[in-house]
Amino acid sequence: MKIAMLGSGFIARFYADSLHAQRRRDVIHSVYSRNAEKAARFASDYACAHHTSDMEEAIAHPDTEVVVIALSNDMHETAVALCARHRKHVLCTKPLGRTAEEALRMMRMVEEAGIFGGYLEDLCYTPKFLKSLASVKQGGIGRVLWTRSREAHPGPHSDWFWDKSKSGGGAIIDLGCHCVEIGRNFIGKDVRPVEVMCWADTQVHPIDAEDHAVGLVRYANGAIGQFEVSWCFRGGMDLRDEVAGTEGTIWMNNFLRTGFEMFSTGKGGDYVAEKAEANTGWLFPVGDEAHELGYPHMFTDMFDSIDQGRQPQETFYDGYVVNAILDAAYRSAASKKWETVELPVWRGAEASEAIRGYTSFDDKYYLIKEEVLPNGVTKRILKDKQSGEVESVEL
């Protein structure tokens, strides 16, 4: 398919590197940038036949089949509206909107126009994530109780991220969208997010938005999704995920400390990895950044979905739900209380009571725990189902 790329900056180039890698069939034929010089440079770098500083011209071009939005958050809705007007399939970078209200409008535009809408949430397509998610869906760790997702680095590359009016917020909107959607996938997208408790602060940078936040998302089945986001972390980009279930645990380190380490005096190339702050001393490069960050798998899913007439793993609806959760996080950070996730459009299961699954040892007892002690003795801790008394037995 022929693609119109909206944007010529950091993320647009990551997308282009992925789309044009390994002789892919899908190619960028046109690029839009507000800066005509940057559009021309991008077109030269990626052999695009057409470049323009007119967004509608790129979208409406007769050869454009799919539009990829790699623009600042404040421009997403305008771009989606143009795609809907010209009936062009659209893939939008994260977050979908600055608020759930904005995201919902975009979702409705796409659905009413009958075009494909894909949510470009790359961290839900990393190789480690996809394999972990498959294990979770197969019951490998039992019922998911808790997820933890962390993204922290020294701050974004582009100036608009630091302008709250353009971005919609700080580290929560920028990084929390990743972490929340990772948790939703593991807990189950059909499970309704109920409420959020969040702490946020501006600790380092002279900006109007938060540069550090920690939050908890409670789901209808009792599961908890925890997110940790920061623009204050020094030393690179820290991407980690954990999933705890009744029958097992998953731990992932996606970036920063992945088993690839090198030492350099600084002679040679300057670039080490995304958000790396130095090129001397002990360094932590990444073998194939685009692959490790999920871009190839993400675009494969998107274009296969268009070809096959199916929904991708990440849709505009998913982007809307994520925005609704983040809205609740911002309200909680202000109120210092649990805040309800407001979802006027909910397409998952109806809210249910939290699941409580206790392991029965026999007709009389629940099994709390069984372990082998250092002396080789097996110890069982049991609870009487009738009296509630807890006792231990050594074998």
N, C-alpha and C positions, 0 to 999 in steps of 0.2 A: 504494500500500500504506500501511497505517497502522503507524506506527513508535512504539515505546517507547524514549525516550532515557534511558539510565542515566547520570546525571551532569548537573550544571548549571553547570559551571565553564568555563574558557577554551576548551578543545577542544570541549566540547559545544556552545558557542555558535558556534564556527567551523563545526561540522558542521550546526547548525540553519540558519545563514545560507545554506549551500550547498544544503541540502535544500529550503528554502522559497523559493529564488531563482527568478525568471523563471517563476512560476506552475507549478511542478513538480507532478506528480500525486501523488508520494509525500509524505505529511505526517506530522508528529509529533503524535500524538494524546495521548500521555501522557509525563510526565517523572518520574523518580525522583531524589531527592537525600536524603542522610542528614539534611540540614537542611531542615525543612518550609518555612521561610520562603523559602529559596532556590528550592525547588521551585515554590512559588507564584509567585515573581517570574519565573522562567523560563517558566512556563505562561502568565502574563500577556503577557510579551514576544513569545511565539511562538504565541499563540492556541491553546494546548493545552487540550483538553476535560477532561483529567484530570491530577492531580498527586498525588504520594504520597511518604512517607518510608519506605515498605515496598517493597523491591526486588521481592520475589516478587509483590506485588500488581500492579505495573506490567507484569511479564513475563506473568503469568497472565491479565491482563485479556482478556475475550473478543474485544475489537476489535484487540488487538495481533497483528500478522502478522510483523513483523520487529523485532528488538531491536538497538539500537546501543549498544555498551559504550564509554562515555567516562569511565571511572573510573580511580582509581589502580591501579597494577600489581598490588598485593596483593589486589585485589577481582575481578580478571578470572576466575579459576578458579571462584569461587563463582557469579558471574553466568552463566558458560557452563554450569555444572552445572544451574542453574535453567532455562535455555533448553532444555537437552536434556530435562529432566524434563517440561517443558510443550510440547515439540515446536514451538518457535518458532525460525525462522531467526535467525541471529545474525551481526552484523558487529562485530568487535572492533578497537579502536584498537591501535596499536603500542606497545611490543613485545607479542607475544602473551602471553608469560609472563616471569617473572623468571629462569627457568632453562629449559633444554631439557626437563628432566623434567616440569616444570609444563606447558609448552606441549604436550608429547606427550600428557599426560592430557587436556587440552582438545580436542586434535585427535581423539582416540579417542572422547570423549564425543559430539562432533558427528557423527562417522561412524557410530557405533553407534545414535544416535537417528534417523539418516536425515534430518537437517536441513541446511540450507545454512550453511556457515561461510565468511565473507569476512574477509580480513586487511586492515585499513584502513591501508595503507602509502601515504600521499598523495604522497610525493615520487617514487614510481614511476608517477605519473599526471600530472606537470606537462606542459604542452604541449611544452616543449623536450625533455624526456626522451622522451615518446612518439614525437616525430618522429625523434629521434636513434636510438632503439631500432629503429624501422622501417628506417632506413638501414643500421644494423648487420646486421639480419636479412636484408636484401637484398644483403649483401656489399659495401656501399659503402666500408668501410675495411679490407676483407680479414679476415684472422684476428685476433681481438682478443688482444693480448699483455698489456695492462696497463690497469687502470682506477684512477682516483683520485677519491675523493669526500670533500668537506670540509663539515662543518657546525660552525660556531663562533658563540657569542653570549655575552652576560653571565650566562646562567643561566636556569633555568625560572621560571615564574610562581608555581606552587603549592608550599606548604610540604612536601607529601609527597615531592616529587622529591628533596629534600635529606635524607630519612630512608631510609637504606639498607635497613632492614627492610621498608619499604613498597615502595620502588622496585626493589630488587634490585641496585642499584649506582648509579653516577654517570653521567658523560657517555657512557660506553661503551654502557650499556643504553638510555639516553635517545636519543642521537644516532647511535650506531654501528649501531643496527638499520636506520636509513635508509640509511646509507652502504654497509653490507654488501649489502643487497638491491638497491641500484642496481648495484653491481658484479656480483652474480649474474645480473641480467637481461642485462647487456651480454656477459658471458663465456659465459653459457648456463646455464639452470637445470638442464639435464641433466648438466652437468659437476660431478663431485663435488669439494667443498672438502676438502682433505687436511689442512692444518695451518696454524697461525697463530703469528706472532711479534708481540708487542705490548709497548709501553712505556706505562705509565700512572703518574700521580702526582697528589697533592693539593697544588697549588701556591699556591692563594689562599684557599680557603674553609675554615672550621673545621668540616669534615664528615668522616664515616668513609669516604666513597667518593671515587673519583677525579674530579677536575674537568678533566683534560686527558689525552688519550691519542692515540697514533699506532700503527697496526697494519698488518700485511701478511697477506693470506690467499692461500695457494698452492693452486691448483686442479690436478686430475689431468692436465689437458692442458698444464700448464706456465704458464698465465696467472697473473698476480698482481693481486689486488684490494687497493688501498691505502685506508685510511680515516684521517681526521684529525678529531678531535672535541674540543671545548673548551667549558667554561663560564667561561673566563677572557678571552675575546675582547671587547674594548671597541669600541663604535661601531656596534652593530646586529647583524644576523644575516647571516653570511657563508655562502652556499650555493653551492658550485661543484663541477662534475664535469668529468672529462676521460676520454677513451677513446683509446687508441693501438692502431692495428692495422697489419698489414703493408702496407696500401695507403692508409692515411689516418689522420686524427686528428680528434677532436671535442672542442670546448671549450665549456662552458656556464657562464654566470653567472646563477643563478636568482634571487638576492636581493642586496640591498645596493647593487651598482653595475650597474644594468641599463639605463642610458641615460636615466633620469628623475631629474633633480636640481633642487633649488630652494633659494633662500636666504630665511631669515625672521628677523626681529628677535624673534620669539616671540609677537607679537600674533595672536590667533586661536585655532584649535583646538589641543588638546594632543596628539592622537594622530597619529603620522606613519606608522609601520609596525610590525609585530611586532618586538619586542626593541629598537626604537630607544630610545636613551638620552637624547635631548635633542630639543627642538623649536625650537632657535635655531641660527643659522649655516647652513652648507651641509648640506642634508638630502637623503635618498635615499628618497622615497616609492615605493610600489608601486601601480600603477593599480588592479588588482583582486586583492587578496591571495589570496582563496579560489581564484580561477582559477589564479593563478601558482603556488600551492602544490599544485595538483592535485585539490582536493576535488570540484569538479563532475564531472570525468572519472571519478574514483574511484567516486562514488556511481552514476553512470550505468552503469558497468561492473557494479557489484554488483547493482543492481536489474534490469538487462537479463539478467544471468546467472540470477537467480532466475526471471524470466519465461520464459526460454528453456531452463531445465533444464540449464545448462552450468556449468562451473567458471569462476570469475572469473580475472583475470590474477594476483591475489594471494590465496592460499588459506591456511587454517590450517596446511597442510603447509609452505608457504613460511615462515610465522611460526616454525614448529618448527625448520626448518633454520637460519634466522637466529639463533635462540636457541642452537643447538648451536655455531655459529661464535663467538658472543659468549662462551659458556662457555669455549671454548678460548682466547679472548683474555684472559679473566680469569686462567686458569691460567698463561698465558705471562707476563703482567705480574708474577705472583708468582714464577715459576721462572726468569725471564730466558732461557728457551729456547723453541724451536719446540715447540708442543703440538698433538697430533693432534685433529682434529675428530671427536668421537664421535657417530656417527649410527647407532644400532641399527635405525632405520627409514630406509632409503634407497630412493627410487623413481626415481632417475635411471639414467644409463648406468653400467655397471661401470667401475671405475677403469682408466685406460689410461695408457700412457707419454706423457710430454710430447712434443708435436708439434714437430718441427724441420723447417722448410721452407726449403730453400736454393734460390736462383734460379740455374738453369743458363744460362750464356751460350752455350755450344756443347758439343760432345762432350768437349772437353778442359778447359774452364774453368767455374768458378762465377763469377757476377758479384757482387762485394761492393758496389760503388757506381759510379754514373755521374753526373757533374756537369759543368756548364759553368763554367769559371773566369772571373775578371774580364777576362782578355785575349781571351775568346771561344773559347778552346780547350776541346774536350770531352775530359775525362779519365775513363778507365775503370780501376777497380782490380779485378783478376782473381785468382783462386786456382786453381792447378793441381789438378785432381781426384786425380791420382795422387801427385805429389810433395808437395803441400801448400804449395808455394812461392807467395808473394804478389808480384805485379808490377803495374805500371801502364803504361797505353798512352795517349798523347796523340794526338788526331786534329785 
